[in-house]
Amino acid sequence: MKRIFLISILILAVFLSSCVTPGESTKSTKSTTTQAAQPAQTAQTKAVQPAPKVEKIAEKVVEVEPAGGNGTLVVLHTNDHHGHPLSFFEYPAPGQGGLPARATLINQIRDANANVLVLDAGDINTGRPESMFFDAEPDIVGYNYIGYDAAALGNHEFDKPHSVLKKQMGWADFPFLSANVKYKNGGYVAKPYIVKVYDGFRVGIFGLTTTEINEIAGDVETVKDLVIEDEVKAAREMVDILINKEKVDVIIAIAHLGNYNNNESGSRYVAANVPEIDLIIDGHTHSSDIKSSGHWDMKEPFLENGVPIVITQEWGLKLGKAVFEIEDGDVVSLDWELIPVNLKKRVDGEIEFITTEIEEDPELLALLQPFADKVDALLSVEIGTAAEQFSSENVRISETAVGDLVADAMLWKTKSMGAQFAIVNSGGIRSSIPEGKITKKDIYSCVPYDNSVFILTMSGTEILELFETIGMVKQGKGGFPQVSSGVNFTFDAGSGVVTDILIEGKPVDPAGTYKVSTNSFLAGGGDGYSVFRKAANRYDTSLFQRDVLIEYIQSMEQPIKPMTYDRFEVINGVSMIDYFDTAA
């Protein structure tokens, strides 16, 4: 096997250095029109769950002859779809993205190319109400229709009980992949890899999942009995199998790991240590945070140790297209581009498509529209008006108007119960609140999780520990705080130190007692906030965070205006262009 951009015979010797057992091999075919095998349950039950199905690599050794031929392989890829089955509003206009337009684009590319592989790097779940209300059934219906070949397990596949993930796996006509998420008995939660056989060459695809899921999964009960192995360890094992037993010519990792400014974590960590991979299709950070790429929206593959890493932003707004040329079983070149899926821009006051408009596939649109219609009937109620957009763009790097609004709503509801300030994780704020009419659906999109509002009684010492925790949260992470009135502080992003802490205008008294309002995810120690588990008294109001936000907006003078209040200052930090990370 030759390396892309860096062909080396020496690497072949490394490839043949170990002997392991093989996995599944499947013959590649054109996609067929399919839909989910059974309807989703709209309400969760507490039925006793059966013992988990264990995915294992086959123990029988299968002798495979290498293909070693010539050809062209087109790999189409997405990541962080996040429950956006239909086109949606993204500033500055509605009608962007959506699976029906994605289906049309992919079918056009299939018609022009013999060998097309369609992959997703994880986080199909958690997004708009038309997805959330039905456990992502419409999204999987769309992925089946398009004919996806595989999808990685992302951290948001663990937001709901494990029974929901198993149900989704049953609906899917494609395999979910992860080589490093296992049960404690050693069995894989999903398939670790697959092999696709084309005329003249063989392609191995394996999945990887971020090791952060122990802290950031939406349902900690879902992951507490899982073992998340080191990504490099799992990748090395997969590469050994794919080269030595499966005799593949091309190795692709669909890796829900993230792009960061070093090679000590994320996809760069894997690339730095496993150079045999021909392409890493990344996810989790929704973007490239790598400064040398020039901008958060990746323009070309980033090379780490000769391994190209690509990512496609989020929500299906763009489709990645990688074209491999293969000669004598070796990869000799890779071309890559990002294709907008009905993205729009404002020019001289007019809205126009960035490229040409992509027509929506009418058959898929007909399959998906009923899901949205059911939700619209429930959530089309107008609750207020916004004078301007409450943007979520910078929610993970600074104080924002939408963050202030969400936190203020929680304090407003719990102040009569003694709460002195509220704190939320910016990773729980998933979209902007648009200018103009605000509906319940907008709030369900902005705050999609089934989090309730907690009141925690904490000592002054624990409050100081809380701010030490905040200091350890890097800009761009989902644990980056948004806070209500009643608290002020200065966050030095360079040193990780938080100073000038005031609660209701006064310094924290270590011997004092304080009441904090937060969501159930943080109250359970999510996003690394384990200090909240020390609270002497924990009161779950049983009020959903989004319902509190709806009630708060309804109580405000209209139209509401996006404002920030200098509640905290970030010094020695970075801007959105320098560092953009919507992971978790």
RODO-2510 file (C-alpha; in nm, 4 decimals, decimal comma):
residues 584
     n   res          X          Y          Z
     1     m     0,0000     0,0000     0,0000
     2     k     0,1208     0,3474    -0,0877
     3     r     0,0562     0,6570     0,1200
     4     i    -0,1401     0,9482    -0,0195
     5     f     0,1018     1,2320    -0,0918
     6     l     0,3812     1,0290     0,0741
     7     i     0,4366     0,6923    -0,0968
     8     s     0,6652     0,4677     0,0964
     9     i     0,7555     0,1043     0,0533
    10     l     0,8926     0,1052     0,4073
    11     i     0,5424     0,1370     0,5540
    12     l     0,4467    -0,1957     0,3939
    13     a     0,6844    -0,3744     0,6259
    14     v     0,5060    -0,2177     0,9232
    15     f     0,1719    -0,3290     0,7781
    16     l     0,2767    -0,6945     0,7814
    17     s     0,4178    -0,6929     1,1335
    18     s     0,1198    -0,8501     1,3108
    19     c    -0,1394    -1,1211     1,2583
    20     v    -0,4992    -1,0856     1,3780
    21     t    -0,8450    -1,2203     1,3061
    22     p    -1,0682    -1,0863     1,0267
    23     g    -1,4084    -0,9216     1,0334
    24     e    -1,7049    -0,8759     0,8075
    25     s    -1,6762    -0,8337     0,4323
    26     t    -1,9607    -0,7091     0,2169
    27     k    -2,0005    -0,6737    -0,1584
    28     s    -2,0596    -0,3128    -0,2631
    29     t    -2,3805    -0,2455    -0,4541
    30     k    -2,5814     0,0516    -0,5730
    31     s    -2,8111     0,1873    -0,3067
    32     t    -3,1793     0,0965    -0,3068
    33     t    -3,4787     0,2928    -0,1865
    34     t    -3,5507     0,1823     0,1693
    35     q    -3,7170     0,3126     0,4795
    36     a    -3,7186     0,2324     0,8508
    37     a    -3,8378    -0,1191     0,9283
    38     q    -4,0780    -0,0199     1,2059
    39     p    -4,2377     0,2961     1,3450
    40     a    -4,0666     0,4870     1,6241
    41     q    -4,2117     0,4988     1,9716
    42     t    -4,3100     0,8526     2,0566
    43     a    -4,2961     0,7855     2,4294
    44     q    -4,0203     0,6055     2,6154
    45     t    -4,1064     0,3068     2,8342
    46     k    -3,9316     0,1540     3,1327
    47     a    -3,9546    -0,2069     3,0134
    48     v    -3,6836    -0,4445     3,1269
    49     q    -3,4092    -0,4399     2,8648
    50     p    -3,2787    -0,7696     2,7233
    51     a    -2,9118    -0,8539     2,7513
    52     p    -2,7149    -0,6456     2,5015
    53     k    -2,6322    -0,7985     2,1668
    54     v    -2,2585    -0,8383     2,1418
    55     e    -2,0795    -0,7631     1,8175
    56     k    -1,7639    -0,9689     1,7793
    57     i    -1,4977    -0,9974     1,5154
    58     a    -1,5285    -1,3374     1,3506
    59     e    -1,2893    -1,5875     1,4973
    60     k    -1,2507    -1,7972     1,1819
    61     v    -0,9540    -1,6940     0,9708
    62     v    -1,0579    -1,6323     0,6115
    63     e    -0,7891    -1,6340     0,3466
    64     v    -0,8385    -1,3355     0,1168
    65     e    -0,6427    -1,2616    -0,1982
    66     p    -0,5500    -0,8946    -0,2453
    67     a    -0,7304    -0,7234    -0,5323
    68     g    -0,4390    -0,5029    -0,6377
    69     g    -0,6201    -0,3466    -0,9310
    70     n    -0,6891    -0,0015    -1,0732
    71     g    -0,9852     0,2276    -1,0360
    72     t    -1,1450     0,5445    -0,9057
    73     l    -1,3324     0,5601    -0,5763
    74     v    -1,5610     0,8500    -0,4871
    75     v    -1,6266     0,8853    -0,1140
    76     l    -1,9154     1,1123    -0,0130
    77     h    -1,9304     1,2020     0,3521
    78     t    -2,1167     1,3962     0,6203
    79     n    -2,0835     1,4396     0,9957
    80     d    -2,2812     1,5868     1,2850
    81     h    -2,6148     1,5690     1,1043
    82     h    -2,7806     1,6307     1,4414
    83     g    -3,1413     1,5609     1,3616
    84     h    -3,1906     1,7904     1,0611
    85     p    -3,3931     1,5691     0,8234
    86     l    -3,5662     1,8548     0,6399
    87     s    -3,4450     2,1909     0,5132
    88     f    -3,4322     2,4596     0,7804
    89     f    -3,3566     2,8205     0,8598
    90     e    -2,9885     2,9049     0,8913
    91     y    -2,8938     3,2706     0,8775
    92     p    -2,9751     3,4498     0,6544
    93     a    -3,2554     3,2413     0,5023
    94     p    -3,4774     2,9324     0,5287
    95     g    -3,4655     2,6355     0,2904
    96     q    -3,1064     2,5243     0,3480
    97     g    -2,9718     2,1701     0,3896
    98     g    -3,2129     1,8784     0,4330
    99     l    -3,1965     1,5124     0,3362
   100     p    -3,4184     1,5453     0,0235
   101     a    -3,1686     1,7879    -0,1365
   102     r    -2,8778     1,5747    -0,0120
   103     a    -3,0372     1,2699    -0,1773
   104     t    -3,0624     1,4495    -0,5112
   105     l    -2,6997     1,5600    -0,4960
   106     i    -2,5712     1,2144    -0,4026
   107     n    -2,7741     1,0467    -0,6753
   108     q    -2,6354     1,2918    -0,9308
   109     i    -2,2833     1,1965    -0,8258
   110     r    -2,3711     0,8255    -0,8354
   111     d    -2,5022     0,8615    -1,1887
   112     a    -2,1671     1,0049    -1,2987
   113     n    -1,9381     0,7597    -1,1168
   114     a    -1,9146     0,3803    -1,1005
   115     n    -1,7740     0,3402    -0,7488
   116     v    -1,9372     0,5584    -0,4841
   117     l    -1,9148     0,5100    -0,1089
   118     v    -2,1387     0,7143     0,1277
   119     l    -2,0302     0,7523     0,4912
   120     d    -2,1225     0,9525     0,8006
   121     a    -1,8848     1,0314     1,0889
   122     g    -2,1448     1,0233     1,3650
   123     d    -2,3958     1,2239     1,5688
   124     i    -2,7024     1,1515     1,3611
   125     n    -2,9039     1,2205     1,6780
   126     t    -3,0103     1,5302     1,8720
   127     g    -3,1373     1,8305     1,6852
   128     r    -3,4650     1,9611     1,5550
   129     p    -3,8039     1,8599     1,6994
   130     e    -3,9086     1,6618     1,3909
   131     s    -3,6161     1,4330     1,4724
   132     m    -3,6139     1,4472     1,8534
   133     f    -3,9840     1,3642     1,8913
   134     f    -3,9357     1,0395     1,6960
   135     d    -3,5948     0,9170     1,8201
   136     a    -3,4326     1,0118     1,4861
   137     e    -3,6599     0,7814     1,2854
   138     p    -3,6978     1,0360     0,9997
   139     d    -3,3219     1,0777     0,9806
   140     i    -3,2653     0,7029     0,9524
   141     v    -3,5470     0,6767     0,6975
   142     g    -3,3579     0,9366     0,4941
   143     y    -3,0195     0,7690     0,5375
   144     n    -3,1714     0,4381     0,4251
   145     y    -3,3290     0,6047     0,1232
   146     i    -3,0009     0,7688     0,0247
   147     g    -2,8166     0,4391     0,0713
   148     y    -2,5520     0,5221     0,3290
   149     d    -2,2904     0,2481     0,3561
   150     a    -2,1960     0,3103     0,7209
   151     a    -2,2084     0,5640     1,0040
   152     a    -1,9820     0,6037     1,3059
   153     l    -2,1201     0,6050     1,6575
   154     g    -2,1008     0,9634     1,7850
   155     n    -2,1384     1,0743     2,1447
   156     h    -2,4958     1,1886     2,0777
   157     e    -2,5932     0,8338     1,9863
   158     f    -2,5740     0,7872     2,3658
   159     d    -2,8056     1,0742     2,4608
   160     k    -3,0960     0,8400     2,5290
   161     p    -3,1214     0,4962     2,6894
   162     h    -2,9343     0,2166     2,5169
   163     s    -3,2651     0,0658     2,4056
   164     v    -3,3121     0,3663     2,1734
   165     l    -2,9734     0,3101     2,0086
   166     k    -3,0529    -0,0594     1,9580
   167     k    -3,3874     0,0386     1,8070
   168     q    -3,2128     0,2771     1,5678
   169     m    -2,9654     0,0058     1,4698
   170     g    -3,2640    -0,2141     1,3883
   171     w    -3,4184     0,0525     1,1675
   172     a    -3,0958     0,1224     0,9795
   173     d    -3,0125    -0,0607     0,6570
   174     f    -2,6495     0,0437     0,7130
   175     p    -2,4156    -0,0563     0,9978
   176     f    -2,3123     0,1733     1,2795
   177     l    -1,9362     0,1392     1,3365
   178     s    -1,7115     0,1844     1,6376
   179     a    -1,3923    -0,0065     1,7087
   180     n    -1,3341     0,1408     2,0556
   181     v    -1,6744     0,1274     2,2298
   182     k    -1,7283    -0,2057     2,4024
   183     y    -1,9287    -0,3725     2,6732
   184     k    -1,7403    -0,4759     2,9839
   185     n    -1,7474    -0,8355     2,8590
   186     g    -1,5341    -0,7289     2,5625
   187     g    -1,8054    -0,7365     2,2981
   188     y    -1,8468    -0,4465     2,0586
   189     v    -2,1524    -0,2230     2,0913
   190     a    -2,1511    -0,1812     1,7118
   191     k    -1,9555    -0,3429     1,4304
   192     p    -1,5904    -0,2369     1,4423
   193     y    -1,5396    -0,2334     1,0648
   194     i    -1,6673    -0,3410     0,7243
   195     v    -1,5030    -0,4149     0,3901
   196     k    -1,6480    -0,3008     0,0582
   197     v    -1,5364    -0,4915    -0,2506
   198     y    -1,5224    -0,3111    -0,5828
   199     d    -1,4052    -0,4245    -0,9257
   200     g    -1,0282    -0,4143    -0,8865
   201     f    -0,9848    -0,3008    -0,5259
   202     r    -1,1027    -0,3510    -0,1680
   203     v    -1,1865    -0,0768     0,0834
   204     g    -1,1813    -0,1157     0,4612
   205     i    -1,3828     0,1250     0,6776
   206     f    -1,3673     0,1337     1,0565
   207     g    -1,5294     0,3600     1,3142
   208     l    -1,3960     0,5456     1,6165
   209     t    -1,5815     0,7309     1,8928
   210     t    -1,4527     1,0086     2,1171
   211     t    -1,3361     0,8924     2,4595
   212     e    -1,5105     1,2007     2,6008
   213     i    -1,8501     1,0288     2,5997
   214     n    -1,8119     0,9257     2,9631
   215     e    -1,8418     1,2959     3,0494
   216     i    -2,0599     1,4389     2,7734
   217     a    -2,3149     1,1694     2,6873
   218     g    -2,6680     1,2990     2,7323
   219     d    -2,7606     0,9923     2,9400
   220     v    -2,4809     0,8918     3,1776
   221     e    -2,6664     0,5670     3,2567
   222     t    -2,6252     0,4672     2,8924
   223     v    -2,2459     0,4726     2,9059
   224     k    -2,1638     0,3804     3,2659
   225     d    -2,1289     0,0094     3,1800
   226     l    -1,9289     0,0666     2,8617
   227     v    -1,5545     0,0610     2,8073
   228     i    -1,4212     0,3330     2,5759
   229     e    -1,0786     0,2258     2,4577
   230     d    -0,7982     0,4556     2,3482
   231     e    -0,8535     0,5584     1,9876
   232     v    -0,4994     0,4814     1,8745
   233     k    -0,5049     0,1343     2,0299
   234     a    -0,8301     0,0530     1,8501
   235     a    -0,7115     0,2066     1,5218
   236     r    -0,3907     0,0018     1,5243
   237     e    -0,5902    -0,3160     1,5753
   238     m    -0,8228    -0,2304     1,2885
   239     v    -0,5389    -0,1434     1,0526
   240     d    -0,3647    -0,4732     1,1294
   241     i    -0,6827    -0,6660     1,0520
   242     l    -0,7667    -0,4738     0,7364
   243     i    -0,4172    -0,5026     0,5887
   244     n    -0,3043    -0,8468     0,6974
   245     k    -0,6304    -1,0416     0,6846
   246     e    -0,8760    -0,8467     0,4720
   247     k    -0,6073    -0,7459     0,2201
   248     v    -0,7674    -0,4069     0,1544
   249     d    -0,6167    -0,1474    -0,0766
   250     v    -0,7740     0,1601     0,0879
   251     i    -0,8309     0,2244     0,4600
   252     i    -1,0822     0,4876     0,5741
   253     a    -1,1588     0,5822     0,9339
   254     i    -1,4939     0,7437     1,0104
   255     a    -1,3887     0,9035     1,3347
   256     h    -1,6125     1,1004     1,5671
   257     l    -1,3112     1,2511     1,7421
   258     g    -1,2696     1,6187     1,6520
   259     n    -1,0018     1,8505     1,5134
   260     y    -0,7828     2,0335     1,7627
   261     n    -0,4715     2,2484     1,7555
   262     n    -0,2386     1,9658     1,8551
   263     n    -0,1850     1,5980     1,7838
   264     e    -0,2380     1,4838     2,1414
   265     s    -0,6118     1,4318     2,1009
   266     g    -0,8796     1,3875     1,8391
   267     s    -0,8237     1,2841     1,4803
   268     r    -0,4729     1,4275     1,4715
   269     y    -0,3752     1,1984     1,7594
   270     v    -0,4834     0,8971     1,5534
   271     a    -0,3157     1,0209     1,2350
   272     a     0,0099     1,0934     1,4179
   273     n     0,0282     0,7364     1,5435
   274     v    -0,1374     0,5314     1,2687
   275     p     0,0029     0,6578     0,9348
   276     e    -0,1344     0,3623     0,7360
   277     i    -0,4812     0,5208     0,7229
   278     d    -0,5579     0,6678     0,3796
   279     l    -0,8318     0,9085     0,4935
   280     i    -0,9838     1,0158     0,8247
   281     i    -1,3391     1,1459     0,7903
   282     d    -1,3805     1,3397     1,1113
   283     g    -1,6688     1,4726     1,3173
   284     h    -1,7523     1,5983     1,6670
   285     t    -1,6052     1,9491     1,6402
   286     h    -1,8262     2,0236     1,3359
   287     s    -1,5340     2,2088     1,1847
   288     s    -1,1615     2,2486     1,1611
   289     d    -1,0087     2,4144     1,4648
   290     i    -0,6630     2,3709     1,3164
   291     k    -0,5209     2,7203     1,2773
   292     s    -0,3005     2,6305     0,9838
   293     s    -0,6099     2,5477     0,7787
   294     g    -0,6800     2,9216     0,7786
   295     h    -1,0444     2,9203     0,8855
   296     w    -1,2886     2,7126     1,0853
   297     d    -1,4558     2,5967     0,7621
   298     m    -1,2038     2,3520     0,6147
   299     k    -1,0852     2,4446     0,2655
   300     e    -0,8598     2,1469     0,1962
   301     p    -0,7588     1,8268     0,3758
   302     f    -0,5349     1,8799     0,6751
   303     l    -0,2288     1,6564     0,6670
   304     e    -0,1043     1,5036     0,9917
   305     n     0,1872     1,2638     0,9500
   306     g     0,0913     1,2263     0,5838
   307     v    -0,2695     1,1298     0,6679
   308     p    -0,5408     1,3579     0,5236
   309     i    -0,8180     1,4608     0,7649
   310     v    -1,1466     1,6059     0,6369
   311     i    -1,4694     1,7311     0,7960
   312     t    -1,7879     1,8897     0,6575
   313     q    -1,9106     2,1411     0,9157
   314     e    -2,2548     2,0326     1,0474
   315     w    -2,6264     1,9668     0,9960
   316     g    -2,5855     1,8445     0,6373
   317     l    -2,5212     2,1948     0,5101
   318     k    -2,2297     2,0619     0,3068
   319     l    -2,1346     1,7305     0,1496
   320     g    -1,7728     1,6198     0,1389
   321     k    -1,6466     1,4558    -0,1800
   322     a    -1,3146     1,2700    -0,1830
   323     v    -1,1889     1,1092    -0,5058
   324     f    -0,9213     0,8399    -0,4809
   325     e    -0,7189     0,7208    -0,7776
   326     i    -0,5920     0,3663    -0,7283
   327     e    -0,3206     0,1989    -0,9381
   328     d    -0,2036    -0,1589    -0,8829
   329     g    -0,3824    -0,1591    -0,5491
   330     d    -0,2080     0,1555    -0,4284
   331     v    -0,3602     0,4962    -0,3595
   332     v    -0,1763     0,7443    -0,5796
   333     s    -0,3856     1,0601    -0,5405
   334     l    -0,6722     1,2201    -0,3536
   335     d    -0,8844     1,5170    -0,4579
   336     w    -1,1325     1,6638    -0,2113
   337     e    -1,3990     1,9338    -0,2058
   338     l    -1,6937     2,0564    -0,0025
   339     i    -2,0251     2,0928    -0,1864
   340     p    -2,2869     2,3301    -0,0374
   341     v    -2,6357     2,1813     0,0005
   342     n    -2,8578     2,4759    -0,0903
   343     l    -2,6557     2,7192     0,1198
   344     k    -2,7621     3,0801     0,0743
   345     k    -2,6105     3,4237     0,1209
   346     r    -2,7291     3,7825     0,1230
   347     v    -2,6024     4,0025    -0,1604
   348     d    -2,7113     4,3677    -0,1777
   349     g    -3,0142     4,2898     0,0345
   350     e    -3,1179     3,9915    -0,1774
   351     i    -3,0962     3,6233    -0,0857
   352     e    -2,9282     3,3963    -0,3390
   353     f    -2,7802     3,0461    -0,3511
   354     i    -2,4041     3,0194    -0,3009
   355     t    -2,4009     2,7695    -0,5887
   356     t    -2,6860     2,6373    -0,8005
   357     e    -3,0079     2,5273    -0,6323
   358     i    -3,0426     2,1531    -0,5705
   359     e    -3,3956     2,0232    -0,6177
   360     e    -3,5354     1,8184    -0,3322
   361     d    -3,6062     1,4527    -0,4015
   362     p    -3,9891     1,4457    -0,4061
   363     e    -4,0219     1,0845    -0,2904
   364     l    -3,7999     1,1340     0,0133
   365     l    -3,9664     1,4664     0,0916
   366     a    -4,3034     1,2871     0,0948
   367     l    -4,1656     1,0303     0,3389
   368     l    -4,0271     1,2895     0,5791
   369     q    -4,2817     1,5707     0,5694
   370     p    -4,5404     1,3891     0,7889
   371     f    -4,2929     1,3886     1,0784
   372     a    -4,2607     1,7667     1,0550
   373     d    -4,6354     1,8129     1,0139
   374     k    -4,7029     1,6247     1,3382
   375     v    -4,4524     1,8390     1,5252
   376     d    -4,5726     2,1641     1,3710
   377     a    -4,9243     2,0916     1,4907
   378     l    -4,7888     2,0721     1,8438
   379     l    -4,5230     2,3425     1,8383
   380     s    -4,6404     2,6108     1,5965
   381     v    -4,7769     2,8203     1,8835
   382     e    -4,6245     3,1694     1,8864
   383     i    -4,4754     3,2609     2,2245
   384     g    -4,3103     3,5951     2,1504
   385     t    -4,1196     3,8134     1,9080
   386     a    -3,7471     3,8791     1,8743
   387     a    -3,6331     4,2232     1,7611
   388     e    -3,3154     4,0600     1,6250
   389     q    -3,1675     3,7134     1,6089
   390     f    -3,0335     3,5637     1,9337
   391     s    -2,7271     3,4077     1,7741
   392     s    -2,5660     3,0916     1,9107
   393     e    -2,2565     3,1441     1,6948
   394     n    -2,0148     3,2368     1,9753
   395     v    -2,1897     3,0542     2,2579
   396     r    -1,8853     2,8380     2,3384
   397     i    -1,6265     3,1151     2,3529
   398     s    -1,7884     3,4175     2,5224
   399     e    -2,0944     3,5569     2,6977
   400     t    -2,3846     3,5652     2,4524
   401     a    -2,7356     3,7042     2,4467
   402     v    -2,8898     3,3605     2,3918
   403     g    -2,6848     3,2186     2,6805
   404     d    -2,7918     3,5009     2,9087
   405     l    -3,1544     3,4446     2,8093
   406     v    -3,1467     3,0697     2,8798
   407     a    -2,9725     3,1126     3,2172
   408     d    -3,1923     3,4071     3,3207
   409     a    -3,5023     3,1977     3,2527
   410     m    -3,3810     2,9333     3,4982
   411     l    -3,3016     3,1907     3,7676
   412     w    -3,6376     3,3618     3,7100
   413     k    -3,8171     3,0346     3,7770
   414     t    -3,6111     2,9316     4,0812
   415     k    -3,5336     3,2625     4,2533
   416     s    -3,8396     3,2281     4,4760
   417     m    -3,6945     2,8913     4,5836
   418     g    -3,3731     3,0582     4,6957
   419     a    -3,1526     3,0281     4,3874
   420     q    -2,8918     3,3053     4,3669
   421     f    -2,7613     3,2450     4,0149
   422     a    -2,7933     2,9962     3,7297
   423     i    -2,5316     2,8289     3,5134
   424     v    -2,5794     2,6273     3,1946
   425     n    -2,3420     2,4506     2,9586
   426     s    -2,3211     2,6098     2,6157
   427     g    -2,3243     2,2633     2,4610
   428     g    -2,6901     2,2472     2,5615
   429     i    -2,7713     2,5490     2,3415
   430     r    -2,7900     2,4027     1,9940
   431     s    -2,9222     2,6774     1,7670
   432     s    -3,0085     3,0454     1,7427
   433     i    -3,3496     3,1995     1,8128
   434     p    -3,4511     3,3724     1,4896
   435     e    -3,5548     3,7313     1,4405
   436     g    -3,9296     3,7845     1,4261
   437     k    -4,1954     3,5434     1,5442
   438     i    -4,0741     3,2936     1,8055
   439     t    -4,2544     2,9600     1,8226
   440     k    -4,2279     2,6698     2,0614
   441     k    -4,0519     2,4852     1,7811
   442     d    -3,7740     2,7467     1,7825
   443     i    -3,7175     2,6834     2,1536
   444     y    -3,7182     2,3062     2,1087
   445     s    -3,4463     2,3550     1,8457
   446     c    -3,2458     2,5907     2,0653
   447     v    -3,2693     2,3784     2,3825
   448     p    -3,3496     2,0267     2,2565
   449     y    -3,2499     1,8125     2,5530
   450     d    -3,4920     1,6670     2,8049
   451     n    -3,3120     1,8410     3,0919
   452     s    -3,4987     1,9466     3,4025
   453     v    -3,4058     2,2414     3,6250
   454     f    -3,2227     2,1614     3,9501
   455     i    -3,1511     2,3692     4,2577
   456     l    -2,8291     2,2676     4,4332
   457     t    -2,7348     2,3780     4,7839
   458     m    -2,3571     2,4132     4,8035
   459     s    -2,0958     2,5367     5,0486
   460     g    -1,8820     2,8385     4,9706
   461     t    -1,5822     2,6062     4,9353
   462     e    -1,7712     2,4022     4,6753
   463     i    -1,8661     2,7223     4,4917
   464     l    -1,4966     2,8126     4,4685
   465     e    -1,4298     2,4596     4,3393
   466     l    -1,7011     2,5175     4,0805
   467     f    -1,5126     2,8163     3,9449
   468     e    -1,1903     2,6156     3,9448
   469     t    -1,3757     2,3686     3,7236
   470     i    -1,4897     2,6511     3,4952
   471     g    -1,1270     2,7588     3,4641
   472     m    -1,0342     2,4157     3,3300
   473     v    -1,2946     2,4281     3,0523
   474     k    -1,1359     2,5306     2,7254
   475     q    -1,3083     2,7746     2,4956
   476     g    -1,4960     2,5819     2,2311
   477     k    -1,5968     2,2977     2,4611
   478     g    -1,9594     2,2179     2,5417
   479     g    -1,8886     2,2784     2,9100
   480     f    -1,8080     2,6449     2,8489
   481     p    -2,0451     2,8337     3,0834
   482     q    -2,3301     3,0720     3,0222
   483     v    -2,4633     3,2375     3,3375
   484     s    -2,7531     3,4419     3,4702
   485     s    -2,7585     3,7648     3,6605
   486     g    -2,6338     3,7333     4,0180
   487     v    -2,2821     3,6194     3,9297
   488     n    -1,9731     3,7902     3,7894
   489     f    -1,6195     3,6695     3,7258
   490     t    -1,3108     3,7034     3,5062
   491     f    -1,1942     3,3976     3,3132
   492     d    -0,8292     3,3867     3,2043
   493     a    -0,8438     3,1410     2,9149
   494     g    -0,4657     3,1367     2,8917
   495     s    -0,3892     3,0316     3,2492
   496     g    -0,7201     2,8616     3,3270
   497     v    -0,7703     3,0762     3,6368
   498     v    -1,1009     3,2400     3,7340
   499     t    -1,0822     3,5541     3,9488
   500     d    -1,2979     3,8459     4,0656
   501     i    -1,5814     3,6090     4,1591
   502     l    -1,8897     3,7830     4,2944
   503     i    -2,2199     3,6238     4,3978
   504     e    -2,4958     3,8826     4,4231
   505     g    -2,2249     4,1484     4,4253
   506     k    -2,0198     3,9993     4,7109
   507     p    -1,7045     3,7825     4,7243
   508     v    -1,7613     3,4141     4,7956
   509     d    -1,7557     3,3258     5,1653
   510     p    -1,5957     2,9779     5,1967
   511     a    -1,8015     2,9189     5,5110
   512     g    -2,1237     3,0366     5,3498
   513     t    -2,4080     2,8450     5,1849
   514     y    -2,5281     2,9120     4,8317
   515     k    -2,8050     2,7901     4,6031
   516     v    -2,7330     2,7381     4,2348
   517     s    -2,9811     2,6692     3,9572
   518     t    -2,8582     2,4416     3,6773
   519     n    -2,9836     2,1700     3,4440
   520     s    -3,0044     1,7995     3,5247
   521     f    -2,7139     1,7168     3,2931
   522     l    -2,4696     1,9384     3,4835
   523     a    -2,6244     1,8446     3,8169
   524     g    -2,5288     1,4853     3,7421
   525     g    -2,1655     1,5827     3,6781
   526     g    -2,1886     1,6176     3,2995
   527     d    -1,9230     1,8060     3,1018
   528     g    -1,6788     1,7525     3,3890
   529     y    -1,8804     1,9417     3,6529
   530     s    -1,8390     1,6645     3,9104
   531     v    -1,8393     1,9264     4,1889
   532     f    -2,2183     1,9516     4,1505
   533     r    -2,2489     1,5940     4,2771
   534     k    -2,1136     1,7143     4,6143
   535     a    -2,4150     1,9382     4,6769
   536     a    -2,5633     1,8849     5,0231
   537     n    -2,9170     1,9224     4,8917
   538     r    -3,0320     1,8438     4,5382
   539     y    -3,3805     1,9463     4,4365
   540     d    -3,5154     1,8481     4,0959
   541     t    -3,7966     2,0901     4,0127
   542     s    -3,9160     1,8440     3,7418
   543     l    -3,9627     2,1463     3,5168
   544     f    -3,8082     2,1018     3,1741
   545     q    -3,5479     2,3639     3,0933
   546     r    -3,7050     2,4464     2,7569
   547     d    -4,0550     2,4815     2,9077
   548     v    -3,9140     2,7286     3,1616
   549     l    -3,7553     2,9237     2,8747
   550     i    -4,0875     2,9330     2,6893
   551     e    -4,2692     3,0601     2,9982
   552     y    -3,9993     3,3215     3,0610
   553     i    -4,0167     3,4588     2,7068
   554     q    -4,3957     3,4782     2,7311
   555     s    -4,3592     3,6865     3,0495
   556     m    -4,1231     3,9427     2,8916
   557     e    -4,2057     4,2718     2,7265
   558     q    -4,2236     4,2205     2,3496
   559     p    -4,0302     4,2261     2,1288
   560     i    -3,7403     4,0815     2,3249
   561     k    -3,3983     4,2218     2,2373
   562     p    -3,0663     4,0329     2,2362
   563     m    -2,8393     4,1854     2,5004
   564     t    -2,5378     4,0877     2,7083
   565     y    -2,4620     4,2262     3,0537
   566     d    -2,0858     4,1869     3,1135
   567     r    -2,1438     3,9013     3,3553
   568     f    -1,8052     3,7531     3,2823
   569     e    -1,4992     3,8633     3,0936
   570     v    -1,2708     3,6326     2,8990
   571     i    -0,9087     3,7460     2,8827
   572     n    -0,6195     3,5897     2,6902
   573     g    -0,8798     3,3990     2,4914
   574     v    -0,9447     3,3368     2,1255
   575     s    -1,1972     3,4526     1,8697
   576     m    -1,4271     3,2366     1,6605
   577     i    -1,1925     3,2522     1,3624
   578     d    -0,8991     3,1359     1,5731
   579     y    -1,0793     2,8511     1,7422
   580     f    -1,4165     2,7013     1,6662
   581     d    -1,5392     2,3856     1,8344
   582     t    -1,9033     2,2800     1,8637
   583     a    -1,8225     1,9340     1,9912
   584     a    -2,0455     1,7512     2,2401
***
